[in-house]
Amino acid sequence: MKSTILSLALAIPSALACVTSAGNIINGEVRSAYIVDNGQDVCDAVWGVGRPGGSFLITCKQNSGYYLELALDGSWANYDTPHGRYTWRQATSVVGNSITWNVNQYC
């Protein structure tokens, strides 16, 4: 019985594995921003950045169910996945006109 439960537990993937949120904003413009979720690059500013108002929208893999919104100062992130929505505040480092962050969540 114990081995059956253990086998089932190992077979069920985690809904959210280790997530890294990192990036850099210089003079109010995103220079880099990305999310790596369980080793997969799912959102990356290289693919596009929108600024509809009070936040940045970072492009995620097309038709993947992922969505990333960042505060203009990088201080919080809203991260939607096929498994749910996750929101967190993230520590930033400010040097002159540059804001950077590199945060691990759910590891």
Buried (B, 14 or more C-beta within 10 A) or exposed (E): EEEEEEEEEEEEEEEBEEBBBBBBBEEEEBBBBBBBBEEEBBBBBEEEBEEEEEBBBBBBEEEEEBBBBBBBEBEBBBBBBEEEEBEEEBEBEEEEEEBBBEBEBEE
